[in-house]
């Protein structure tokens, strides 16, 4: 188990991110799917010490999230919902 991990539910227009409850008072946040919002999401994760993010997505909505997280040094794990 990684105490510095996040879970991301990827959607077409927004993404929901959850981090451990002991890392932030507001541990679940939504971010829109625009590049500036993805950068805000990555910065929020880095600010709270997140090093790994698991994400679930259908279609290709995960690709920009994956790239932004990778740029910010966060290890990504893409999970199949099945």
DSSP file (Angstrom, degrees, kcal/mol; ACC not computed):
  #  RESIDUE AA STRUCTURE BP1 BP2  ACC     N-H-->O    O-->H-N    N-H-->O    O-->H-N    TCO  KAPPA ALPHA  PHI   PSI    X-CA   Y-CA   Z-CA
    1    1 A X              0   0    0      0, 0.0     2,-0.6     0, 0.0     3,-0.0   0.000 360.0 360.0 360.0 136.6    0.0    0.0    0.0
    2    2 A X    >   -     0   0    0      1,-0.1     3,-0.8    50,-0.0    50,-0.1  -0.913 360.0-165.2-108.3 111.7    1.3    3.4   -0.9
    3    3 A X  T 3  S+     0   0    0     -2,-0.6    17,-0.2     1,-0.3    -1,-0.1   0.563  88.7  58.9 -72.8  -6.2    0.3    6.2    1.5
    4    4 A X  T 3  S+     0   0    0     15,-0.1    47,-3.0    46,-0.1    48,-1.5  -0.238  86.3 110.1-113.9  42.6    1.3    8.8   -1.0
    5    5 A X  E <   -a   52   0A   0     -3,-0.8    15,-0.6    45,-0.2     2,-0.3  -0.800  47.9-157.0-118.1 159.8   -1.1    7.7   -3.8
    6    6 A X  E     -aB  53  19A   0     46,-1.9    48,-2.8    -2,-0.3     2,-0.4  -0.894  10.3-138.8-128.8 159.0   -4.2    9.2   -5.4
    7    7 A X  E     -aB  54  18A   0     11,-2.4    11,-2.7    -2,-0.3     2,-0.5  -0.975  17.9-166.6-118.2 136.3   -7.1    7.8   -7.3
    8    8 A X  E     -aB  55  17A   0     46,-2.7    48,-1.9    -2,-0.4     2,-0.7  -0.984  13.3-156.9-128.2 125.5   -8.5    9.6  -10.3
    9    9 A X  E     -aB  56  16A   0      7,-2.8     7,-2.0    -2,-0.5     2,-0.4  -0.901  24.6-146.7 -97.6 112.4  -11.8    8.9  -12.0
   10   10 A X        +     0   0    0     46,-2.1    48,-0.3    -2,-0.7     2,-0.2  -0.641  23.0 173.3 -87.1 131.6  -11.4   10.3  -15.5
   11   11 A X        -     0   0    0      3,-0.5     4,-0.0    -2,-0.4    46,-0.0  -0.771  43.2-106.1-127.6 175.5  -14.3   11.8  -17.3
   12   12 A X  S    S+     0   0    0     -2,-0.2     3,-0.1     1,-0.1    -1,-0.1   0.891 115.8  15.5 -70.5 -40.1  -14.9   13.6  -20.6
   13   13 A X  S    S+     0   0    0      1,-0.3    20,-1.5    19,-0.1     2,-0.3   0.630 132.8  13.0-113.1 -17.8  -15.4   17.0  -19.0
   14   14 A X  E     - C   0  32A   0     18,-0.3    -3,-0.5    19,-0.1     2,-0.4  -0.987  59.2-140.8-154.9 162.8  -14.1   16.7  -15.5
   15   15 A X  E     - C   0  31A   0     16,-3.1    16,-2.7    -2,-0.3     2,-0.5  -0.963  11.3-143.3-127.4 141.7  -12.0   14.4  -13.3
   16   16 A X  E     -BC   9  30A   0     -7,-2.0    -7,-2.8    -2,-0.4     2,-0.4  -0.927  19.1-166.8-109.2 127.1  -12.5   13.5   -9.7
   17   17 A X  E     -BC   8  29A   0     12,-3.4    12,-2.5    -2,-0.5     2,-0.4  -0.932   5.2-170.2-119.1 133.7   -9.4   13.1   -7.6
   18   18 A X  E     -BC   7  28A   0    -11,-2.7   -11,-2.4    -2,-0.4     2,-0.3  -0.983   4.6-179.9-124.9 135.7   -9.1   11.5   -4.1
   19   19 A X  E     -B    6   0A   0      8,-2.6   -13,-0.2    -2,-0.4     5,-0.1  -0.837  46.8 -68.9-123.6 165.0   -6.1   11.5   -1.8
   20   20 A X    >>  -     0   0    0    -15,-0.6     3,-1.7    -2,-0.3     4,-0.6  -0.206  43.8-123.5 -55.5 143.8   -5.6   10.0    1.7
   21   21 A X  T 34 S+     0   0    0      1,-0.3     3,-0.5     2,-0.2    -1,-0.1   0.747 107.5  60.7 -63.5 -25.6   -7.7   11.8    4.3
   22   22 A X  T 34 S+     0   0    0      1,-0.2    -1,-0.3     5,-0.1     3,-0.1   0.545  97.6  60.4 -81.3  -4.2   -4.6   12.5    6.5
   23   23 A X  T <4 S+     0   0    0     -3,-1.7     2,-0.3     1,-0.3    -1,-0.2   0.689 115.5   7.8 -94.2 -20.3   -3.0   14.6    3.7
   24   24 A X     <  -     0   0    0     -4,-0.6    -1,-0.3    -3,-0.5     3,-0.2  -0.989  56.8-130.5-159.9 148.5   -5.7   17.3    3.3
   25   25 A X  S    S+     0   0    0     -2,-0.3     2,-0.9     1,-0.3    -1,-0.1   0.913 113.5  44.8 -65.0 -42.4   -8.9   18.6    4.9
   26   26 A X  S    S+     0   0    0      1,-0.1    -1,-0.3    -3,-0.1     3,-0.0  -0.831  72.9 165.1-101.1  94.1  -10.4   18.5    1.4
   27   27 A X        +     0   0    0     -2,-0.9    -8,-2.6    -3,-0.2     2,-0.4   0.485  58.5  58.0 -96.4  -1.8   -9.3   15.2    0.2
   28   28 A X  E     +C   18   0A   0    -10,-0.2     2,-0.3    -3,-0.1   -10,-0.2  -0.991  65.6 165.6-127.2 124.8  -11.6   14.8   -2.8
   29   29 A X  E     -C   17   0A   0    -12,-2.5   -12,-3.4    -2,-0.4     2,-0.4  -0.961  27.5-137.0-136.5 152.8  -11.6   17.5   -5.5
   30   30 A X  E     -C   16   0A   0     -2,-0.3     2,-0.4   -14,-0.2   -14,-0.2  -0.889  18.5-170.8-108.1 142.4  -12.9   17.8   -9.1
   31   31 A X  E     -C   15   0A   0    -16,-2.7   -16,-3.1    -2,-0.4     7,-0.1  -0.995  22.7-119.8-132.1 137.6  -10.9   19.4  -11.9
   32   32 A X  E     -C   14   0A   0     -2,-0.4   -18,-0.3   -18,-0.2   -19,-0.1  -0.178  29.1-112.2 -68.3 171.3  -12.1   20.3  -15.3
   33   33 A X  S    S+     0   0    0    -20,-1.5   -19,-0.1     4,-0.1     2,-0.1   0.321  77.6 112.8 -94.1   7.5  -10.5   18.7  -18.4
   34   34 A X  S  > S-     0   0    0    -21,-0.2     4,-2.3     1,-0.1     3,-0.4  -0.450  79.6-110.7 -78.5 156.8   -8.7   21.8  -19.8
   35   35 A X  H  > S+     0   0    0      1,-0.3     4,-2.3     2,-0.2     5,-0.2   0.879 117.4  51.8 -56.3 -43.6   -4.9   21.9  -19.7
   36   36 A X  H  > S+     0   0    0      1,-0.2     4,-2.0     2,-0.2    -1,-0.3   0.881 110.8  49.0 -62.8 -36.4   -4.7   24.7  -17.1
   37   37 A X  H  > S+     0   0    0     -3,-0.4     4,-2.4     2,-0.2    -1,-0.2   0.869 109.2  52.0 -70.0 -36.7   -7.0   22.6  -14.8
   38   38 A X  H  X S+     0   0    0     -4,-2.3     4,-2.5     2,-0.2    -2,-0.2   0.883 109.4  50.1 -66.0 -37.6   -4.9   19.5  -15.3
   39   39 A X  H  X S+     0   0    0     -4,-2.3     4,-2.6    -5,-0.2    -2,-0.2   0.912 109.8  50.6 -65.0 -42.1   -1.9   21.5  -14.3
   40   40 A X  H  X S+     0   0    0     -4,-2.0     4,-2.3     2,-0.2    -2,-0.2   0.902 110.3  50.8 -59.8 -41.2   -3.7   22.8  -11.2
   41   41 A X  H  X S+     0   0    0     -4,-2.4     4,-2.3     2,-0.2    -2,-0.2   0.936 111.2  47.0 -62.3 -47.5   -4.6   19.1  -10.4
   42   42 A X  H  X S+     0   0    0     -4,-2.5     4,-2.6     1,-0.2    -2,-0.2   0.911 112.4  49.8 -62.3 -42.6   -1.0   18.0  -10.8
   43   43 A X  H  X S+     0   0    0     -4,-2.6     4,-2.6     1,-0.2    -1,-0.2   0.885 109.7  51.8 -63.8 -38.1    0.2   20.9   -8.6
   44   44 A X  H  X S+     0   0    0     -4,-2.3     4,-1.3     2,-0.2    -2,-0.2   0.907 111.4  47.5 -63.0 -42.8   -2.4   20.0   -6.0
   45   45 A X  H  <>S+     0   0    0     -4,-2.3     5,-2.6     2,-0.2     3,-0.4   0.930 113.3  46.8 -65.0 -45.7   -1.2   16.4   -5.9
   46   46 A X  H ><5S+     0   0    0     -4,-2.6     3,-1.9     1,-0.2    -2,-0.2   0.906 107.4  58.0 -62.7 -41.8    2.5   17.4   -5.7
   47   47 A X  H 3<5S+     0   0    0     -4,-2.6    -1,-0.2     1,-0.3    -2,-0.2   0.829 108.5  46.7 -56.6 -33.5    1.7   19.9   -2.9
   48   48 A X  T 3<5S-     0   0    0     -4,-1.3    -1,-0.3    -3,-0.4    -2,-0.2   0.240 121.5-105.6 -97.5  12.6    0.2   17.1   -0.9
   49   49 A X  T < 5 +     0   0    0     -3,-1.9     2,-0.3     1,-0.2    -3,-0.2   0.707  59.8 163.3  78.2  20.5    3.2   14.7   -1.5
   50   50 A X      < +     0   0    0     -5,-2.6    -1,-0.2    -6,-0.2   -45,-0.2  -0.583  11.9 169.3 -76.1 130.7    1.5   12.4   -3.9
   51   51 A X        +     0   0    0    -47,-3.0    24,-2.8    -2,-0.3     2,-0.4   0.569  63.8  39.0-114.0 -17.3    4.0   10.3   -5.9
   52   52 A X  E     -ad   5  75A   0    -48,-1.5   -46,-1.9    22,-0.2     2,-0.4  -0.995  59.4-169.3-138.2 140.2    1.6    7.8   -7.6
   53   53 A X  E     -ad   6  76A   0     22,-2.9    24,-2.6    -2,-0.4     2,-0.5  -0.987   7.3-158.1-133.6 126.0   -1.8    8.2   -9.2
   54   54 A X  E     -ad   7  77A   0    -48,-2.8   -46,-2.7    -2,-0.4     2,-0.4  -0.864  19.1-173.1 -98.4 133.0   -4.1    5.3  -10.3
   55   55 A X  E     -ad   8  78A   0     22,-3.0    24,-3.2    -2,-0.5     2,-0.4  -0.962  16.4-157.5-131.6 148.0   -6.6    6.3  -12.9
   56   56 A X  E     +ad   9  79A   0    -48,-1.9   -46,-2.1    -2,-0.4     2,-0.3  -0.979  27.3 152.0-121.5 132.4   -9.6    4.6  -14.5
   57   57 A X        -     0   0    0     22,-0.8     2,-0.3    -2,-0.4    24,-0.3  -0.995  33.1-144.0-156.9 152.4  -10.9    5.7  -17.8
   58   58 A X  S >  S+     0   0    0     -2,-0.3     3,-0.9   -48,-0.3     4,-0.2  -0.758  76.0   6.6-107.3 165.4  -12.7    4.5  -20.9
   59   59 A X  T 3  S-     0   0    0     -2,-0.3     3,-0.2     1,-0.2    -2,-0.1  -0.322 115.0 -54.9  59.8-141.4  -11.9    5.9  -24.3
   60   60 A X  T >  S+     0   0    0      1,-0.1     3,-1.5     2,-0.1     4,-0.4   0.181  97.4 111.7-119.3  15.3   -8.9    8.3  -24.5
   61   61 A X  T <> S+     0   0    0     -3,-0.9     4,-0.6     1,-0.3     3,-0.2   0.696  72.6  65.1 -65.4 -17.4   -9.7   10.9  -21.9
   62   62 A X  H 3> S+     0   0    0     -4,-0.2     4,-2.9     1,-0.2    -1,-0.3   0.713  80.6  81.3 -76.2 -21.3   -6.9    9.7  -19.8
   63   63 A X  H <> S+     0   0    0     -3,-1.5     4,-2.3     1,-0.2     5,-0.2   0.913  92.9  42.9 -59.6 -51.4   -4.1   10.6  -22.2
   64   64 A X  H  > S+     0   0    0     -4,-0.4     4,-2.4    -3,-0.2    -1,-0.2   0.898 115.8  50.3 -63.6 -36.4   -3.8   14.3  -21.3
   65   65 A X  H  X S+     0   0    0     -4,-0.6     4,-2.7     2,-0.2     5,-0.3   0.941 110.0  50.6 -62.6 -46.9   -4.0   13.5  -17.6
   66   66 A X  H  X S+     0   0    0     -4,-2.9     4,-2.4     1,-0.2    -2,-0.2   0.917 112.0  47.2 -55.3 -47.3   -1.3   10.9  -18.0
   67   67 A X  H  X S+     0   0    0     -4,-2.3     4,-2.2    -5,-0.2    -1,-0.2   0.900 112.9  47.4 -66.4 -42.0    1.0   13.3  -19.8
   68   68 A X  H  X S+     0   0    0     -4,-2.4     4,-1.5     2,-0.2    -2,-0.2   0.918 113.8  47.4 -67.1 -43.0    0.6   16.2  -17.3
   69   69 A X  H  <>S+     0   0    0     -4,-2.7     5,-2.5     1,-0.2    -2,-0.2   0.916 111.2  51.5 -63.8 -42.2    1.1   13.9  -14.3
   70   70 A X  H ><5S+     0   0    0     -4,-2.4     3,-1.7    -5,-0.3    -1,-0.2   0.913 107.0  53.3 -60.1 -43.1    4.2   12.4  -16.0
   71   71 A X  H 3<5S+     0   0    0     -4,-2.2    -1,-0.2     1,-0.3    -2,-0.2   0.837 108.2  51.3 -60.4 -33.6    5.6   15.9  -16.6
   72   72 A X  T 3<5S-     0   0    0     -4,-1.5    -1,-0.3    -3,-0.2    -2,-0.2   0.321 121.9-106.4 -89.2   7.9    5.1   16.7  -12.9
   73   73 A X  T < 5S+     0   0    0     -3,-1.7     2,-0.5     1,-0.3    -3,-0.2   0.679  72.3 140.4  80.9  18.3    7.0   13.5  -11.8
   74   74 A X      < -     0   0    0     -5,-2.5     2,-0.3    -6,-0.1    -1,-0.3  -0.832  52.7-126.4 -96.6 128.9    4.0   11.5  -10.6
   75   75 A X  E     -d   52   0A   0    -24,-2.8   -22,-2.9    -2,-0.5     2,-0.4  -0.566  27.9-148.4 -71.7 131.9    4.0    7.8  -11.5
   76   76 A X  E     -d   53   0A   0     -2,-0.3     2,-0.5   -24,-0.2   -22,-0.2  -0.829  14.9-168.2-107.3 142.9    0.8    6.9  -13.3
   77   77 A X  E     -d   54   0A   0    -24,-2.6   -22,-3.0    -2,-0.4     2,-0.6  -0.971  10.7-155.3-127.2 114.8   -1.1    3.6  -13.2
   78   78 A X  E     -d   55   0A   0     -2,-0.5     2,-0.3   -24,-0.2   -22,-0.2  -0.819  15.9-161.2 -93.7 120.4   -3.8    3.2  -15.8
   79   79 A X  E     -d   56   0A   0    -24,-3.2   -22,-0.8    -2,-0.6     2,-0.5  -0.776  16.2-129.6-106.3 144.4   -6.4    0.6  -14.6
   80   80 A X        -     0   0    0     -2,-0.3   -22,-0.1   -24,-0.1   -24,-0.1  -0.807  13.7-142.4 -89.0 127.7   -8.9   -1.3  -16.6
   81   81 A X              0   0    0     -2,-0.5    -1,-0.1     1,-0.3   -23,-0.1   0.687 360.0 360.0 -64.1 -18.4  -12.4   -1.0  -15.1
   82   82 A X              0   0    0     -3,-0.0    -1,-0.3     0, 0.0    -2,-0.0   0.484 360.0 360.0 -76.8 360.0  -13.1   -4.6  -16.0
